[in-house]
C-alpha cells in the first residue's frame, strides 16, 4: 500500500520539442556570446553526439573513408540495379520537367503574339494556312519592325531563319559530306543515320559550346578565312574526338535509356498489333535526302505522307517465291495449332489453367501475323516502273540509275534505305549508342578539313537574316546543274553544283508553295525557261482533254467532288504511258517513245497555265490556284455563288476549304513538274553520254569578281561523292551513261 502511495506521487512529464528541462522559462539563464556557428545551440544533441561517436569510434578512419564506403554501398547491394534505373528515371523526369516549363512559357509568349500582333485567336488558328500567317508576319514587319536590320521581309527570309541549320544539313547530305554511307563486312554498303548520331552532328557543328557557330545566326569569323583552314580543321578534329570519347563513356547509360525508351514506346503497340514491326516508315536519311531546300516540316511531312502508299505498293511488289512458300506453310501450321487451342478453350475453360497455354496462343498469333506479311496478294499486277513513277511524283528525287531499273532487286534495296521497316529503325536506334562513338572517332574526324571548307565556301551573309547556307538561296547561277534545264544560266563547277537537281527542284517547289514571292532575276529567268520548254513539248504531246478523259479518276475532275481533282491530274499523266503501250501491238510496245510521260506532263501543265490570270502585276503561269481561274471552270464558279449567301463563319469555312484545295493543287502541280524535269534530265543524260567538261575553278563568293564569268559547260550527272574537295582544282570526272534496256518498260 505504501508502494502505491509512492507511485501516486509520480506525475506524467509533458513532451518538449527541445532538449531542455521543464520550467526553463521561469529561469534566468546567462548565455555567453559566441560565434554564429550552426552548432552554437543544437536542437537534438542526442543525434549529434551519436554521429560524433559514429565517426570517431567506429573503424571508418575519417570522413573520406565513410563517404566512399557509403557510395560503394549503392553498387554492391543486391538492389543496386533498381536504384540505378530509378536515378536515371528521376534525372530524365527532372530534365523533362524543366523543358516542359520552358516550353509552356514560350508557347504562352507565342500565343500572346498571335492574339495581339497577328489578330488571330487560338480558336481560329486552325482555319489559317501557313501562307496566310506568313503574309500577316510580312505586313506586321512594315508597321512594327521585328527585324531592325531590314525594313521589308520576304517569304524566303522567314524560311531562312526557320531552316538555317536544316538547310546546311540537307546540303551536306546532298554533297555526301556527312558520313552516313558505311561499308561493313558481310553487309556491304549500308546507310546508318539515327537520332543519336544526328544529335551529335548538330551538337558539333551548330549549337554546341564548341561548335562552328558563335550564336544561332552567325558563323564564327575565323571559319570564313582560308588562311588558317588547316589549324581550324585540327581544332574541329579534336572536338569530334572529344565528343566521340564522351559518347563512349556514356554508352552504358545511353544504351540503358534506349532500351527502356524502346520498351515503353513499342511494347504495347507490338502486343496490340504484332504486324506493326513489318510496317515501313521514311528513314531519317530519307527525310534529309528527299527534302527540298527551304521546305518546312509540315510541307515535307505532307509530301512524304502522300507518297507513303505508292512507296509501300512498290516495296510489296517484290516477293521472294521461296519465302512466300515458306511463309504459307508456317502460317498454315501455326494457324492449325492455334485453332485447336482456341477450340479447346471454348470447350473447356480449364485448359487456360495449363502452364504456358496463354503464352503459346500469343506466340502463335504473332507468328501468323508476321508470316502473312510475306505472302503476296494474288491479285497484284507486276508493274514496277509505273509504281516507281508514282513514288517519284511525290518524293521528287531518285537516283538516275533507277530509271528503267525498277524491276531490279538493287533498286529495291536502295529504296529500302529511304523507306525502311519500323523494326529496322528500332534496331538501329538500339545500336546507336554503340556505333555512334566509332563513327565520330574514326569516320567523321577524317572529314574535318572538308567540313571547314564547306562552311567557308557555302556560307553567305544575308542582310537581316545572318549567315545561311548558299545552297538555300536556290541561285541557279551559283549552284545550278546544266543537265537540269539550267544550261546557259549557271557558272557552277562540279564542286558547286547541287546533286540530283536539288537547286532546280527546290526553286520550283518554293515558287509554287509561295505564289506571292518575288524571285530574283536569275530565278525568274530559269522559271521562264522551264515554261517555254513546257510549251514546246506540249505541242508534240497528247492533247490535255484526251489525257483527262482516259485517266482512271477523270470523272472526279468534272464533278463537284473537287478534293480528288488534283489526284486526277496526276493519274492522267501517270496512266498515259501504260494506256499507250496497251493500245499498241505487243511487238511495237518496246519502241514506244520514252518521253511519253514528259510530253503528257507538259500537256497538262501547259493547259493549266493557259487558264491562269496574271496577278500582282506579274504573270505566274506555273502556279495553279482555283480562285484565279477563268469563268470556264463551273466548279469554282458554283463555290463562289454559294459563298456570297453564306454567313461570316460559313464564309471562313469556305475560305479554309479553298485554301486546302489550293494547297492540294499546288502539290499536284509540283509533282507534275518533278516528273517532267526528271524525264527531260534523263533524255539529256542519254543523248550525251561520256561528256567530260572542263571544271570551273572555285571562286570566293565574298570577294568581288574582276573577271568575266566563264561560259556554262555541260556537266554529266555525278554520283554525288565529293572525293578530296581540293581547294585549288578539282579532278576531272568522266561518267559514261549506259544505254538503258527499253524492254524493261511497261507492265507485265
C-alpha positions in Angstrom: 0.0 0.0 0.0 2.9 2.2 0.7 4.3 1.4 -2.7 1.1 2.5 -4.3 1.1 5.8 -2.4 4.7 6.4 -3.6 3.6 5.6 -7.2 0.8 8.2 -6.9 3.4 10.9 -6.2 4.8 10.5 -9.7 3.3 12.7 -12.4 3.5 12.5 -16.2 6.1 14.8 -17.7 4.9 16.8 -20.7 6.7 16.3 -24.0 9.1 19.0 -25.2 10.5 19.6 -28.6 13.9 20.8 -27.4 16.4 19.1 -25.2 15.9 21.4 -22.1 14.5 20.9 -18.6 10.9 21.8 -17.7 10.2 25.2 -16.2 13.1 26.7 -18.2 11.0 29.8 -19.0 11.0 30.7 -15.3 14.8 30.7 -15.0 17.2 33.4 -15.9 19.9 31.8 -17.9 23.0 33.7 -19.0 24.3 32.7 -22.4 27.8 33.9 -23.2 28.4 35.4 -26.6 30.0 33.1 -29.1 30.5 32.6 -32.8 27.5 32.4 -35.1 28.1 28.7 -35.9 25.2 26.4 -36.8 26.1 24.2 -33.8 26.0 27.0 -31.2 22.6 25.9 -30.0 21.9 22.4 -31.2 18.3 21.2 -31.2 19.0 17.4 -31.0 22.1 16.7 -29.0 21.4 13.0 -28.9 21.6 12.6 -32.6 24.5 15.0 -32.9 26.6 13.2 -30.3 25.7 9.8 -31.8 27.1 10.9 -35.2 30.2 12.2 -33.5 30.8 8.9 -31.8 30.0 7.0 -35.0 32.7 9.0 -36.9 35.2 8.8 -34.2 34.9 5.3 -32.6 33.9 3.1 -35.5 36.6 1.8 -37.8 35.7 4.2 -40.7 39.0 6.1 -40.5 37.7 9.6 -41.2 35.2 11.5 -43.4 36.6 10.4 -46.8 36.5 6.7 -46.0 32.9 6.9 -44.7 31.7 8.8 -47.8 33.5 6.3 -50.1 32.1 3.4 -48.2 28.5 4.8 -48.5 29.0 5.3 -52.2 30.1 1.7 -52.7 27.0 0.5 -50.7 24.9 1.6 -53.7 26.9 -0.7 -56.0 27.5 -3.8 -54.1 24.0 -4.3 -52.8 21.5 -6.6 -54.5 19.1 -3.8 -55.4 21.7 -1.5 -56.9 20.4 -2.1 -60.5 17.0 -0.9 -59.5 18.4 2.1 -57.7 20.4 3.0 -60.8 17.4 2.8 -63.0 15.4 4.9 -60.6 18.1 7.5 -60.5 18.2 7.7 -64.3 14.4 7.9 -64.5 14.4 10.7 -61.9 17.1 12.6 -63.8 15.2 12.3 -67.0 12.0 13.3 -65.3 13.6 16.4 -63.9 15.0 17.3 -67.3 11.6 16.9 -68.9 10.0 19.0 -66.2 12.4 21.9 -66.8 11.9 21.5 -70.6 8.1 21.4 -70.2 8.2 24.6 -68.1 10.4 26.4 -70.6 8.2 25.3 -73.5 5.0 26.3 -71.8 6.4 29.8 -71.1 7.5 30.0 -74.8 4.1 28.8 -76.0 2.4 31.4 -73.9 4.5 34.2 -75.4 3.7 33.0 -78.9 0.0 32.8 -78.0 0.0 36.4 -76.9 1.8 37.3 -80.2 -0.9 35.6 -82.2 -3.7 37.4 -80.4 -2.3 40.9 -80.0 0.0 41.3 -83.0 -1.4 39.0 -85.7 -5.1 39.4 -84.6 -5.6 35.6 -84.7 -7.4 34.0 -81.8 -6.5 30.4 -80.8 -9.9 29.0 -81.7 -9.5 30.4 -85.3 -5.9 29.3 -85.8 -6.9 26.0 -87.3 -8.6 27.9 -90.1 -5.4 29.7 -91.2 -2.8 28.2 -93.6 0.8 28.9 -93.1 0.8 31.2 -96.2 -1.8 33.4 -94.5 0.1 33.6 -91.2 3.3 34.3 -93.1 1.5 37.1 -95.0 0.5 38.7 -91.8 4.0 38.5 -90.5 5.3 40.4 -93.5 2.6 43.1 -93.1 3.4 43.4 -89.4 7.1 43.9 -90.2 6.2 47.0 -92.3 4.1 48.5 -89.4 6.0 47.3 -86.4 9.6 46.2 -87.4 10.5 43.0 -85.8 13.8 42.9 -87.7 15.7 46.2 -87.3 18.3 45.4 -89.9 15.8 45.1 -92.7 12.7 47.0 -93.4 11.0 44.5 -95.7 10.9 40.8 -95.1 10.3 38.3 -97.8 8.9 34.8 -97.6 12.5 33.5 -98.2 13.8 35.5 -95.3 11.4 33.8 -92.9 12.2 30.4 -94.3 15.9 31.1 -93.9 15.5 31.9 -90.2 13.4 28.8 -89.5 15.5 26.4 -91.5 19.0 27.9 -91.1 20.7 24.7 -89.7 18.4 22.4 -91.5 19.4 23.7 -94.9 23.1 23.2 -94.0 22.3 19.6 -93.1 20.3 19.0 -96.3 23.2 20.4 -98.4 25.8 18.2 -96.6 23.7 15.1 -97.2 23.3 16.2 -100.9 27.0 16.6 -101.3 27.7 13.3 -99.4 29.8 15.1 -96.8 28.2 13.6 -93.6 29.5 10.0 -93.0 26.2 8.1 -93.3 27.3 5.8 -96.0 29.3 2.9 -94.4 30.9 -0.2 -95.8 30.6 -3.1 -93.4 31.9 -6.7 -93.6 29.3 -9.2 -94.7 26.7 -6.4 -95.1 28.3 -4.3 -97.8 27.2 -0.7 -98.3 24.7 0.5 -95.7 23.3 3.8 -94.6 23.3 4.5 -90.9 21.7 7.6 -89.5 20.0 7.6 -86.1 18.6 10.2 -83.8 21.7 10.0 -81.6 24.1 10.4 -84.5 22.1 13.2 -85.9 22.1 14.9 -82.5 25.9 14.7 -82.3 26.3 16.2 -85.8 24.2 19.1 -84.8 25.9 19.5 -81.4 29.4 19.6 -83.0 28.5 21.8 -86.0 25.7 24.1 -85.0 24.7 24.8 -81.4 27.2 23.1 -79.1 29.6 25.0 -76.8 32.5 24.2 -79.2 30.5 24.4 -82.5 31.3 26.4 -85.6 28.6 29.0 -84.9 29.2 31.7 -82.3 25.4 32.1 -81.9 22.3 30.9 -83.6 22.6 33.2 -86.6 26.3 33.8 -87.2 29.2 31.6 -88.2 32.4 32.4 -86.3 34.5 34.8 -88.3 37.6 32.6 -88.2 35.9 29.9 -90.2 35.3 32.4 -93.0 39.0 32.9 -93.7 41.0 30.4 -95.8 44.4 31.3 -94.2 44.1 29.0 -91.2 41.9 26.3 -92.6 44.3 23.5 -91.5 44.5 24.8 -87.9 40.8 25.0 -87.8 40.5 21.5 -89.2 42.8 20.2 -86.5 40.7 22.0 -83.9 37.5 20.6 -85.2 39.1 17.1 -85.3 39.9 17.4 -81.5 36.3 18.5 -80.8 35.0 15.5 -82.7 37.4 13.2 -80.8 36.3 14.6 -77.5 32.6 14.1 -78.5 33.3 10.6 -79.5 35.1 9.8 -76.2 32.2 11.3 -74.2 29.8 9.2 -76.2 31.9 6.1 -75.5 32.0 6.8 -71.7 28.2 7.4 -71.6 27.5 4.5 -73.8 26.2 2.2 -71.0 23.9 4.9 -69.7 22.6 5.8 -73.1 22.1 2.2 -74.1 20.0 1.5 -70.9 18.0 4.6 -71.7 17.4 3.5 -75.3 16.3 0.0 -74.2 13.9 1.5 -71.6 12.5 4.0 -74.1 12.0 1.4 -76.8 10.3 -0.9 -74.4 7.9 1.6 -73.0 7.2 3.0 -76.5 6.6 -0.1 -78.5 5.8 -2.9 -76.1 2.1 -2.1 -76.0 1.9 -1.5 -79.8 3.6 -4.8 -80.5 1.2 -6.6 -78.2 -1.8 -5.0 -79.8 -0.6 -5.1 -83.4 2.3 -7.5 -83.9 2.4 -6.7 -87.6 3.4 -3.1 -86.9 7.0 -4.0 -86.9 6.6 -5.0 -90.5 5.2 -1.6 -91.4 7.5 0.9 -93.1 8.5 4.5 -92.4 10.6 7.1 -94.1 14.1 6.9 -92.6 16.0 9.8 -91.1 18.3 9.7 -94.1 15.4 9.6 -96.5 13.8 12.7 -94.9 17.1 14.6 -95.5 17.8 13.2 -98.9 14.3 13.9 -100.2 13.9 17.3 -98.5 14.0 20.4 -100.7 15.9 23.5 -99.6 13.6 25.8 -97.7 10.9 23.2 -97.1 9.2 23.3 -93.7 8.5 20.3 -91.6 4.7 20.2 -92.3 5.3 20.6 -96.0 7.8 17.7 -96.0 5.5 15.5 -93.8 2.5 16.1 -96.1 4.5 15.3 -99.2 6.0 12.1 -97.9 2.6 11.2 -96.4 1.1 11.3 -99.9 3.9 9.2 -101.2 3.6 6.5 -98.5 1.0 4.3 -100.2 2.8 4.3 -103.6 6.1 3.5 -101.9 4.5 0.7 -99.9 3.0 -0.8 -103.0 6.3 -0.7 -104.8 8.2 -2.4 -102.0 5.5 -5.0 -101.6 5.6 -5.8 -105.3 8.9 -7.6 -104.7 8.2 -11.0 -103.5 10.5 -14.0 -103.0 8.8 -17.2 -104.2 10.8 -19.3 -101.8 10.0 -17.0 -98.9 6.3 -17.0 -99.9 6.1 -20.8 -99.9 7.8 -21.0 -96.5 5.5 -18.3 -95.1 2.4 -20.1 -96.3 3.4 -23.4 -94.7 4.4 -21.8 -91.4 1.2 -19.8 -91.3 -0.8 -23.0 -92.1 0.9 -25.0 -89.3 0.7 -22.1 -86.8 -2.9 -21.4 -87.7 -3.9 -25.1 -87.3 -2.3 -25.3 -83.8 -3.9 -22.0 -82.8 -7.3 -23.1 -84.0 -7.1 -26.3 -81.9 -6.1 -24.4 -78.8 -8.9 -21.9 -79.2 -11.4 -24.7 -79.8 -10.2 -26.5 -76.6 -10.5 -23.3 -74.5 -14.1 -22.8 -75.8 -14.9 -26.4 -75.0 -13.3 -26.4 -71.5 -12.1 -23.2 -69.9 -9.9 -25.2 -67.6 -7.5 -25.5 -70.5 -6.4 -21.9 -69.8 -5.0 -23.1 -66.4 -2.5 -25.3 -68.2 1.0 -23.8 -67.8 2.2 -21.5 -70.7 -1.0 -22.0 -72.7 -1.7 -18.3 -73.0 1.9 -17.7 -74.0 1.6 -20.3 -76.7 -1.6 -18.7 -78.1 0.1 -15.3 -78.1 3.2 -16.5 -79.8 1.3 -18.4 -82.5 -0.8 -15.3 -83.2 2.4 -13.2 -83.6 3.9 -15.8 -86.0 0.7 -15.8 -88.1 0.7 -12.0 -88.3 4.3 -11.9 -89.3 4.2 -14.6 -91.9 1.1 -13.1 -93.6 3.2 -10.0 -94.4 5.4 -12.2 -96.6 2.5 -13.8 -98.6 1.8 -11.8 -101.8 -1.5 -10.6 -102.9 -2.8 -13.0 -105.6 -4.5 -10.1 -107.4 -1.3 -7.9 -107.6 -0.1 -6.8 -111.0 3.6 -6.7 -111.6 4.2 -3.1 -112.8 7.4 -1.8 -111.1 8.1 1.1 -113.5 4.6 2.5 -113.1 4.8 2.2 -109.3 8.2 3.8 -109.1 6.9 6.7 -111.3 4.0 7.2 -108.8 6.5 7.3 -106.0 8.7 9.8 -107.8 5.6 12.1 -108.3 5.5 12.7 -104.6 9.1 12.3 -103.3 10.5 14.3 -106.2 14.0 12.8 -106.0 15.5 9.5 -107.1 19.0 8.4 -108.4 19.4 8.4 -112.2 20.2 4.7 -112.4 16.7 3.8 -111.0 15.2 4.8 -114.4 14.2 1.7 -116.3 15.7 -0.5 -113.5 12.7 -0.5 -111.2 12.4 -4.3 -111.5 15.8 -5.0 -110.2 16.5 -6.0 -106.6 19.3 -3.5 -106.3 16.8 -0.6 -106.9 14.5 -2.1 -104.3 17.3 -2.4 -101.8 18.3 1.3 -102.3 14.7 2.3 -101.9 14.6 0.4 -98.7 17.3 2.7 -97.4 14.9 5.6 -97.8 11.7 3.6 -96.8 12.8 1.2 -94.1 11.0 -1.3 -91.9 10.0 0.0 -88.4 11.8 -2.9 -86.9 15.0 -1.9 -88.7 14.5 1.7 -87.3 14.1 0.4 -83.8 17.2 -1.9 -84.1 19.3 1.0 -85.4 18.3 3.2 -82.6 19.2 0.5 -80.1 22.6 0.1 -81.7 23.2 3.8 -82.0 24.9 4.3 -78.6 27.5 1.6 -79.6 28.0 2.6 -83.2 27.9 6.4 -82.8 31.2 6.8 -80.9 33.2 4.9 -83.6 31.6 6.8 -86.4 32.6 10.1 -84.8 36.2 9.0 -83.9 37.1 7.0 -87.0 35.0 8.4 -89.8 33.9 12.0 -89.1 37.3 13.1 -87.9 38.8 12.4 -91.3 36.3 14.8 -92.9 37.2 17.8 -90.6 39.1 19.7 -93.4 36.2 19.1 -95.9 33.7 20.4 -93.3 35.8 23.5 -92.7 36.0 24.1 -96.5 32.3 23.5 -96.9 31.2 26.1 -94.3 33.6 28.7 -95.7 32.8 28.2 -99.3 29.0 27.8 -98.9 28.1 30.4 -96.3 26.8 33.8 -97.2 25.7 36.7 -95.0 22.2 37.9 -95.9 21.1 41.3 -94.5 18.5 41.0 -91.8 18.9 37.2 -91.7 22.6 36.4 -90.9 24.8 33.6 -92.1 23.0 31.0 -94.2 23.9 28.1 -96.5 24.3 29.5 -100.0 22.5 26.5 -101.4 19.4 27.7 -99.6 19.3 30.8 -101.8 18.4 28.4 -104.7 20.7 30.5 -107.0 20.8 28.9 -110.4 24.0 30.8 -111.4 26.0 29.6 -108.4 24.6 26.1 -107.8 22.6 25.1 -110.9 23.3 21.9 -112.9 23.4 22.2 -116.7 21.6 18.8 -117.1 18.6 20.0 -115.1 17.3 22.6 -117.5 19.8 25.3 -116.4 22.3 25.1 -119.2 23.5 28.6 -120.3 22.4 30.1 -116.9 24.8 28.5 -114.4 28.5 29.1 -113.8 28.8 26.5 -111.1 31.6 23.9 -111.2 31.1 20.3 -110.3 32.1 21.2 -106.7 29.5 24.0 -106.5 26.6 22.2 -108.2 23.9 20.6 -106.1 23.3 16.9 -106.9 20.2 15.4 -108.3 18.7 18.7 -109.4 18.3 19.9 -105.8 18.6 23.6 -106.7 16.2 23.5 -109.6 13.6 21.4 -108.0 13.8 23.3 -104.7 13.3 26.6 -106.6 10.2 25.2 -108.4 8.8 23.9 -105.1 9.3 27.1 -103.2 7.9 29.2 -106.0 4.7 27.1 -106.3 4.2 26.9 -102.5 4.7 30.7 -102.1 2.9 32.3 -105.0 3.4 35.8 -103.6 7.2 35.5 -103.5 9.1 37.7 -105.9 12.0 35.6 -107.2 15.3 37.3 -108.2 16.1 38.0 -111.8 18.1 34.8 -112.3 15.4 32.6 -110.8 12.7 34.3 -112.9 14.8 33.6 -116.0 15.0 29.9 -115.1 11.3 29.7 -114.5 10.6 31.4 -117.8 12.9 28.9 -119.5 11.0 26.0 -118.0 7.7 27.5 -119.1 8.9 27.9 -122.7 10.2 24.3 -122.7 6.9 23.1 -121.4 5.0 24.9 -124.2 7.3 23.3 -126.8 6.9 19.8 -125.5 3.2 20.2 -125.1 2.8 20.8 -128.8 4.3 17.4 -129.6 2.4 15.6 -126.8 -1.1 14.3 -126.5 -4.0 16.7 -126.0 -4.8 17.5 -122.4 -8.6 16.7 -122.8 -7.6 13.3 -124.2 -5.4 12.7 -121.2 -8.1 13.7 -118.7 -10.7 11.6 -120.5 -8.6 8.4 -120.3 -7.4 8.9 -116.7 -8.8 6.4 -114.2 -10.1 9.2 -112.0 -11.0 11.7 -114.7 -14.7 11.8 -113.8 -13.9 13.4 -110.4 -12.4 16.4 -112.1 -15.7 17.2 -113.8 -17.8 16.6 -110.8 -18.4 18.7 -107.7 -16.0 16.5 -105.7 -13.1 18.8 -106.1 -11.0 17.1 -103.4 -9.9 14.3 -105.9 -9.3 16.7 -108.7 -5.5 17.2 -108.0 -5.1 13.4 -107.9 -6.8 13.1 -111.3 -4.2 15.4 -112.8 -1.5 13.1 -111.7 -3.5 10.0 -112.7 -3.9 11.4 -116.2 -0.1 11.7 -116.6 1.0 8.5 -114.8 -1.5 6.3 -116.7 -0.8 7.6 -120.1 2.3 5.5 -120.9 0.6 2.3 -119.8 -2.6 3.1 -121.8 -0.5 4.0 -124.8 1.5 0.8 -124.5 -1.7 -1.3 -124.1 -3.1 0.1 -127.3 0.0 -0.9 -129.4 0.7 -4.4 -130.7 2.9 -6.4 -128.4 5.8 -6.3 -130.9 5.7 -2.4 -131.0 5.4 -1.7 -127.3 9.2 -1.8 -126.9 9.5 1.1 -129.5 7.3 3.4 -127.6 8.8 6.9 -127.1 10.5 7.1 -123.7 9.4 10.8 -123.5 5.7 9.9 -123.4 5.4 10.7 -119.7 7.3 14.0 -120.1 5.0 15.1 -123.0 1.9 14.1 -121.1 3.1 16.1 -118.1 3.9 19.1 -120.3 0.5 19.0 -121.9 -1.3 19.0 -118.6 0.9 21.8 -117.2 0.5 23.9 -120.4 -3.2 23.5 -120.2 -3.2 24.7 -116.6 -1.0 27.6 -117.5 -3.3 28.7 -120.3 -6.2 29.1 -118.0 -4.5 31.4 -115.4 -4.8 35.1 -115.0 -1.9 37.3 -114.1 -1.9 38.7 -110.6 0.1 41.3 -108.7 1.3 42.7 -111.9 3.2 39.6 -112.8 2.2 36.5 -114.7 2.8 33.3 -112.8 1.8 30.7 -115.4 3.4 28.0 -113.4 1.2 28.3 -110.3 -2.3 26.9 -110.1 -4.9 28.4 -107.8 -8.5 27.6 -108.2 -9.8 31.0 -107.2 -7.8 32.6 -110.1 -9.2 30.6 -112.9 -11.4 31.8 -115.7 -15.2 31.5 -115.6 -14.9 28.5 -117.8 -14.4 26.4 -114.6 -18.0 25.8 -113.4 -16.7 24.0 -110.4 -15.2 27.1 -108.8 -18.0 29.4 -110.0 -20.6 27.4 -108.1 -18.5 27.7 -105.0 -18.3 31.5 -105.4 -22.0 31.8 -105.9 -22.7 29.7 -102.8 -20.1 31.7 -100.9 -22.0 35.0 -101.4 -25.0 33.8 -99.5 -23.1 32.4 -96.5 -22.6 33.9 -93.1 -19.2 35.1 -91.9 -18.4 31.8 -90.2 -19.5 29.8 -93.2 -17.5 32.1 -95.5 -14.5 31.4 -93.3 -15.1 27.7 -93.7 -15.4 28.1 -97.4 -12.1 30.1 -97.4 -10.5 27.3 -95.5 -11.7 24.7 -97.9 -10.4 26.7 -100.9 -7.1 27.2 -99.1 -6.8 23.4 -98.6 -7.8 22.8 -102.2 -5.3 25.3 -103.5 -2.6 23.5 -101.4 -3.6 20.2 -103.0 -3.4 21.7 -106.5 0.0 23.2 -105.7 1.3 19.8 -104.6 -0.1 18.1 -107.7 1.5 20.8 -109.9 4.8 20.3 -108.2 4.5 16.6 -108.7 3.9 17.1 -112.4 7.0 19.4 -112.6 9.1 16.8 -110.8 8.1 14.1 -113.3 8.6 16.4 -116.3 12.1 17.7 -115.1 13.3 14.1 -114.4 12.2 12.9 -117.8 14.0 15.8 -119.5 17.1 15.2 -117.4 17.1 11.5 -118.4 16.8 12.4 -122.0 19.8 14.7 -121.8 21.9 12.2 -119.9 21.1 9.5 -122.5 21.7 11.7 -125.6 25.1 13.0 -124.3 27.0 10.1 -122.8 30.6 10.3 -121.9 30.9 14.1 -122.0 33.9 15.3 -120.0 33.7 19.1 -119.4 36.4 21.2 -118.1 35.8 22.0 -114.4 35.1 25.6 -113.4 37.7 26.8 -110.9 36.3 27.5 -107.4 35.8 31.2 -106.6 35.3 33.0 -103.4 31.8 34.4 -103.3 32.6 37.0 -100.8 35.3 38.6 -103.0 34.3 40.9 -105.9 34.6 39.3 -109.3 37.2 41.1 -111.5 37.0 38.7 -114.5 34.0 37.9 -116.7 32.3 34.7 -115.8 33.1 31.6 -117.8 30.5 30.1 -120.1 28.4 27.3 -118.8 29.5 23.8 -119.7 27.6 20.6 -120.0 28.3 18.5 -116.9 27.1 14.9 -116.8 25.3 13.6 -113.7 27.7 12.5 -111.0 27.4 10.0 -108.2 27.4 12.7 -105.5 30.7 11.7 -103.9 32.9 14.6 -103.2 36.3 13.0 -103.3 39.0 15.1 -101.8 37.3 18.5 -102.0 40.5 20.1 -103.2 40.9 23.9 -102.8 42.8 24.7 -106.0 41.3 22.5 -108.6 39.1 19.5 -109.0 39.7 16.3 -110.7 38.0 15.8 -114.0 35.4 13.1 -113.9 34.3 11.1 -116.9 31.0 9.2 -116.4 29.5 7.2 -119.2 25.8 6.7 -119.1 24.8 3.2 -120.1 22.1 2.7 -122.7 19.0 1.6 -120.8 17.2 -1.5 -121.6 14.0 -0.5 -123.3 12.5 -3.9 -122.8 12.0 -3.3 -119.1 9.5 -0.5 -119.7 5.8 -1.1 -119.1 3.9 -3.7 -117.0 4.0 -7.4 -117.2 
